[in-house]
Amino acid sequence: MKIIISSNYGFDHNWTLLIKNKSFYLGQDVKFCHRILGISPREIVQQIGSAHIQDEKVNRKLARFIVKQLGGTKTIINLQPWELCAE
């Protein structure tokens, strides 16, 4: 379980959640945090302990945090790849 991070314009970051070889496009990081999780990116950083999500350990913490907030792996794995998108 991890978050794949991509960028279109250099400063925005798009997230894709990878669980059990299935990808779920989440959209822009800030939009996803606010619209889907209902919390700010700063609050997530406080929960996972670091803002360095390029680091593999922190990235996995972020992925686990998101999955927990969304109801767990069993809930998410049955969704379509676009159903969590915040675009």
C-alpha positions as CSV (number, residue, x, y, z in Angstrom):
1,M,0.0,0.0,0.0
2,K,1.4,3.4,-1.0
3,I,0.7,6.7,-2.6
4,I,2.0,7.4,-6.1
5,I,2.8,11.1,-6.6
6,S,2.7,12.8,-9.9
7,S,2.8,16.4,-11.0
8,N,1.3,18.2,-14.1
9,Y,2.5,21.8,-13.7
10,G,5.5,21.6,-11.3
11,F,3.8,22.7,-8.1
12,D,0.6,20.7,-7.9
13,H,0.7,17.1,-6.8
14,N,-1.7,14.4,-7.8
15,W,-2.1,11.3,-5.7
16,T,-2.9,7.8,-6.7
17,L,-3.5,5.2,-4.0
18,L,-2.1,1.7,-4.8
19,I,-3.7,-1.2,-2.8
20,K,-3.1,-4.8,-3.7
21,N,-2.0,-3.9,-7.3
22,K,-5.2,-1.8,-7.8
23,S,-4.9,1.9,-8.4
24,F,-7.3,4.5,-7.2
25,Y,-6.9,8.0,-8.6
26,L,-7.4,10.5,-5.7
27,G,-6.6,13.8,-7.6
28,Q,-4.8,16.9,-6.3
29,D,-3.5,16.4,-2.8
30,V,-5.0,19.6,-1.3
31,K,-8.4,19.0,-2.9
32,F,-8.5,15.4,-1.8
33,C,-7.6,16.3,1.8
34,H,-10.3,18.9,2.1
35,R,-13.1,17.5,0.0
36,I,-12.8,13.7,0.7
37,L,-11.1,13.5,4.0
38,G,-12.5,16.7,5.4
39,I,-9.2,17.8,7.0
40,S,-6.3,20.0,6.0
41,P,-2.9,18.7,4.7
42,R,-1.4,20.2,7.9
43,E,-3.6,18.0,10.0
44,I,-2.5,14.9,8.0
45,V,1.1,15.8,8.5
46,Q,0.5,16.0,12.3
47,Q,-1.1,12.6,12.2
48,I,1.6,10.8,10.2
49,G,4.5,12.7,11.8
50,S,6.2,14.1,8.7
51,A,5.6,16.1,5.5
52,H,8.2,14.2,3.5
53,I,5.9,11.8,1.7
54,Q,8.6,11.0,-0.9
55,D,10.2,9.0,1.9
56,E,8.9,5.4,1.6
57,K,8.2,5.0,5.3
58,V,6.2,8.3,5.5
59,N,4.5,7.5,2.2
60,R,3.2,4.2,3.6
61,K,2.0,5.9,6.7
62,L,0.1,8.4,4.5
63,A,-1.5,5.5,2.6
64,R,-2.5,3.7,5.7
65,F,-3.9,6.9,7.2
66,I,-6.0,7.5,4.1
67,V,-7.3,3.9,3.9
68,K,-8.2,4.0,7.6
69,Q,-10.1,7.3,7.2
70,L,-12.0,5.9,4.2
71,G,-13.2,2.8,6.0
72,G,-10.4,0.3,5.5
73,T,-9.0,-1.9,2.7
74,K,-12.2,-4.0,2.3
75,T,-14.3,-1.0,1.7
76,I,-11.9,0.7,-0.8
77,I,-10.9,-2.4,-2.8
78,N,-14.5,-2.8,-4.1
79,L,-14.7,0.7,-5.5
80,Q,-14.0,1.8,-9.0
81,P,-10.6,3.4,-9.6
82,W,-12.2,6.9,-10.0
83,E,-14.7,6.9,-7.2
84,L,-12.3,8.5,-4.6
85,C,-11.3,11.3,-7.0
86,A,-11.5,14.9,-5.7
87,E,-11.4,16.6,-9.1
